[in-house]
Each structure stands twice: as structure tokens, then as C-alpha cells.
Amino acid sequence: MTDDDAALRDGLEPALRDAIARLSDASVTPDGRRLVGERLAAAAERAQERLGERAREPRIHRIVGAAASASMALALGDGMVPVSEVTERLRDGLDLLTAGSWSPEDQDPAE
């Protein structure tokens, strides 16, 4: 496991898993969604700080971006972004994180 993977698994993976679980609960309240968003934002910020310039690597950027964009979507409130869409984005980030590498179809063609 690389240092980057350790940083993501230690700080971001638990936040992604927790957010998915909480948002999958049909009884989650607007305040609960707001709290999940705040936790995701904090986890994404910590990951970026810990990773520094390495956070610009496309795979890492997409993983951290999943948490950050979900946080922003939840902050919009009023159901502007469906919770199912937010959860799907979080799952995509978690899948990339747990895969540990890029699948060929996800390679950045610019590289």
C-alpha cells in the first residue's frame, strides 16, 4: 500500500462509507444530510492537506472530488440534487479507492 492509499484509506474511506450508509437510510433528515455533508467536506479537506500536490493525480483527485462534490450537493439543500445521485457519486469514489488502481477504461487518455 502506498502512502497515498494509506492517506485515503485512513481518512477518506471511513467518511465515504459512513455517508453512503447514512444517506441510504430513508429516514435521514435534512439536518442529518447537512451533517453528512459537513463531515464529507472535512474529510476531503484533511485528505487534500495530507496529500499535498499528490492530490492532483487524476485518480486521487476523483476520489477526493467525490466527497467534495457530494458535500456541496448536500449543502445545496431543498433536494436540488437527489440523494440517490449523491450516494452514487460517493460509491464511485469508494470503488476507485478500494480498487487501488485505475482500470484500463478509466485511464486518462491525456497521460
Contacts in CASP RR format, 6 or more apart in sequence:
PFRMAT RR
TARGET T0000
AUTHOR 0000-0000-0000
METHOD contacts of the structure
MODEL  1
MTDDDAALRDGLEPALRDAIARLSDASVTPDGRRLVGERLAAAAERAQER
LGERAREPRIHRIVGAAASASMALALGDGMVPVSEVTERLRDGLDLLTAG
SWSPEDQDPAE
1 9 0 8 1.000
4 51 0 8 1.000
4 54 0 8 1.000
4 57 0 8 1.000
4 60 0 8 1.000
5 97 0 8 1.000
5 100 0 8 1.000
7 47 0 8 1.000
7 50 0 8 1.000
7 51 0 8 1.000
8 47 0 8 1.000
8 51 0 8 1.000
8 60 0 8 1.000
8 63 0 8 1.000
8 64 0 8 1.000
8 97 0 8 1.000
9 97 0 8 1.000
11 43 0 8 1.000
11 46 0 8 1.000
11 47 0 8 1.000
11 50 0 8 1.000
12 43 0 8 1.000
12 44 0 8 1.000
12 47 0 8 1.000
12 63 0 8 1.000
12 64 0 8 1.000
12 67 0 8 1.000
12 97 0 8 1.000
13 94 0 8 1.000
13 97 0 8 1.000
13 98 0 8 1.000
14 43 0 8 1.000
15 39 0 8 1.000
15 40 0 8 1.000
15 42 0 8 1.000
15 43 0 8 1.000
15 44 0 8 1.000
15 67 0 8 1.000
16 40 0 8 1.000
16 43 0 8 1.000
16 66 0 8 1.000
16 67 0 8 1.000
16 90 0 8 1.000
16 93 0 8 1.000
16 94 0 8 1.000
16 97 0 8 1.000
17 94 0 8 1.000
18 36 0 8 1.000
18 39 0 8 1.000
19 36 0 8 1.000
19 37 0 8 1.000
19 39 0 8 1.000
19 40 0 8 1.000
19 67 0 8 1.000
19 70 0 8 1.000
19 87 0 8 1.000
19 90 0 8 1.000
20 87 0 8 1.000
20 90 0 8 1.000
20 91 0 8 1.000
20 94 0 8 1.000
22 28 0 8 1.000
22 32 0 8 1.000
22 36 0 8 1.000
23 33 0 8 1.000
23 36 0 8 1.000
23 83 0 8 1.000
23 86 0 8 1.000
23 87 0 8 1.000
23 90 0 8 1.000
24 87 0 8 1.000
28 36 0 8 1.000
28 83 0 8 1.000
30 77 0 8 1.000
33 74 0 8 1.000
33 77 0 8 1.000
33 83 0 8 1.000
34 74 0 8 1.000
34 75 0 8 1.000
34 77 0 8 1.000
36 74 0 8 1.000
37 70 0 8 1.000
37 71 0 8 1.000
37 74 0 8 1.000
37 75 0 8 1.000
38 71 0 8 1.000
40 67 0 8 1.000
40 68 0 8 1.000
40 70 0 8 1.000
40 71 0 8 1.000
40 74 0 8 1.000
40 90 0 8 1.000
41 67 0 8 1.000
41 68 0 8 1.000
41 71 0 8 1.000
41 72 0 8 1.000
41 75 0 8 1.000
43 67 0 8 1.000
44 64 0 8 1.000
44 65 0 8 1.000
44 67 0 8 1.000
44 68 0 8 1.000
44 71 0 8 1.000
47 55 0 8 1.000
47 64 0 8 1.000
47 67 0 8 1.000
48 55 0 8 1.000
48 64 0 8 1.000
51 60 0 8 1.000
51 64 0 8 1.000
54 60 0 8 1.000
55 61 0 8 1.000
55 64 0 8 1.000
58 108 0 8 1.000
58 111 0 8 1.000
59 96 0 8 1.000
59 101 0 8 1.000
59 102 0 8 1.000
59 106 0 8 1.000
62 92 0 8 1.000
62 93 0 8 1.000
62 96 0 8 1.000
63 93 0 8 1.000
63 96 0 8 1.000
63 97 0 8 1.000
65 93 0 8 1.000
66 89 0 8 1.000
66 90 0 8 1.000
66 92 0 8 1.000
66 93 0 8 1.000
66 94 0 8 1.000
66 96 0 8 1.000
67 90 0 8 1.000
67 93 0 8 1.000
69 89 0 8 1.000
70 86 0 8 1.000
70 89 0 8 1.000
70 90 0 8 1.000
73 80 0 8 1.000
73 81 0 8 1.000
73 85 0 8 1.000
73 86 0 8 1.000
73 89 0 8 1.000
74 81 0 8 1.000
74 86 0 8 1.000
96 102 0 8 1.000
96 106 0 8 1.000
END
